Each structure stands twice: as C-alpha cells, then as structure tokens.
Amino acid sequence: MHRLLALSLSLFSFLGPSGGQPATPLEAAARGSVTGRVTVSAEPPAPPASLSPYARRRYMPPQSPGVPGGEEDAFVYAEPLGGGPPARSTAPTRILQRERTIIPHVSVAQVGQLVEFPNEDDVYHNLFSLSPGNRFSLGRYAPGVTETNTFEHAGVVQLFCDIHAEMAGVILVVATPHVTRVETGGAYNLTGLSPGSYRLIAWHPVAGADTVEITLQETQQASRDFSLPAGR
C-alpha cells in the first residue's frame, strides 16, 4: 500500500497537477527587440591594386552587389552589459568561394563559432588573414573541399586569397549571439533580447561604427536609428 501511494505521488509530481504535460521550470523572462534604420553615406572604396602576378584579367570576378558601400553590408549587434558571457552559437557559418569571389563579401561570426569555407570553384584557393588577433591561413585546397576555422577574438578580419590577389572579404567577429544583418534600404530588426542593459552597435566595413547604450524591459520593443559615419 505504501509503495503504491509513493508511486502515485511520484507520478503526480512528474505530470504536474493537470496530469498532462511534465512540469517545467518557470519560463525565462519575455524577450524584447530593437528595430530601426541604418543610413550609410560612405562611398565604396576603389578596387585595391593587384598584390601578386596571379591577379590577371582572366581571374577578375564579376561585379557583385556585395562591394562595400550599401546598408546591406552593415550589421547591428547588442553586447550585454554585466553578467556572464553569452552562450556561443553551435551552428556554423559559411563563407563561399565561387567564381573567384568571396560570398558574401561581408560576413559576421561569433567568437568561437565554427566558420566553414567551401571551395565551390574550379580552381585551388588559399584564404588567409593577417589581422591582429585572428591571423590564420587555410592552406591551398582543391575544388569541392571545405576547410574550417574559428576566431577567438572580437574584431574585424580582412580576408584574402593567397592565389588570387583580387579576391577579398571582411568578417566581423563579435562576442555576442545578438547580431543581425541590415536589410537593403537600411532597416534592421534585432530580436530575442532578455531584459537588461546592452551596448548597441551599428557597424559598416567602410563607414565605421556607432554605439549607444539601451535598457530593455520585458517584451519591450525599442527603436534606435543610426547614421554612418557617425555625426553626419
């Protein structure tokens, strides 16, 4: 009889008082969001001079809308102020090599996140960077092969190919999972933010960055606009 009563109490505790779904801990605080617009007034830079004899005309990639200059190359991200470090993303990000072009031209990755570099071209590539804190070289690898790398420091990574000197890209490495790419036209929507204080940063590879501090309440939908370069 005692064993039957204990079993019944244990089952009641597992199912919860409704007898349906298992009881769960209290839900996390409701999430907030920040929306707004980023205006970029910087002009795209001139194409860099050739850096090696491999940069011949037959290797030149087609013109791409990914050339820095537009709002679609900007990102907005939020760094929590105080508390422990945010959780790292478990999903990899991918940066392609196709038609002798780095796609997308401007990417974002989280500190410690796996970055995949698939070679979808018909030639060898060797992506590398000499950016302080995140120097790396993938070595020369064949078409169809995917190499990987992780970046352990926040900052801007200038990406190049050791074989095709006209190939270039930019990776923004951030220490937060709260990041979003700005849409064509300048709108952005950064969601999934817990209540608290944040450093909100708008960044563009040519126009630079601007920063504000915000505090969000539960389910709050805040709005912040940016103009880059700041002050224009």
Secondary structure as GFF3:
##gff-version 3
##sequence-region A 1 232
A	DSSP	alpha_helix	2	15	.	.	.	ID=ss1
A	DSSP	beta_strand	32	40	.	.	.	ID=ss2
A	DSSP	three_ten_helix	57	59	.	.	.	ID=ss3
A	DSSP	three_ten_helix	71	73	.	.	.	ID=ss4
A	DSSP	beta_strand	75	80	.	.	.	ID=ss5
A	DSSP	beta_strand	93	94	.	.	.	ID=ss6
A	DSSP	beta_strand	96	98	.	.	.	ID=ss7
A	DSSP	beta_strand	101	103	.	.	.	ID=ss8
A	DSSP	beta_strand	106	110	.	.	.	ID=ss9
A	DSSP	beta_strand	114	118	.	.	.	ID=ss10
A	DSSP	beta_strand	127	129	.	.	.	ID=ss11
A	DSSP	beta_strand	136	137	.	.	.	ID=ss12
A	DSSP	beta_strand	146	150	.	.	.	ID=ss13
A	DSSP	beta_strand	155	161	.	.	.	ID=ss14
A	DSSP	beta_strand	168	174	.	.	.	ID=ss15
A	DSSP	beta_strand	179	181	.	.	.	ID=ss16
A	DSSP	beta_strand	187	193	.	.	.	ID=ss17
A	DSSP	beta_strand	196	204	.	.	.	ID=ss18
A	DSSP	beta_strand	208	216	.	.	.	ID=ss19
A	DSSP	beta_strand	221	223	.	.	.	ID=ss20
A	DSSP	beta_strand	226	228	.	.	.	ID=ss21
###
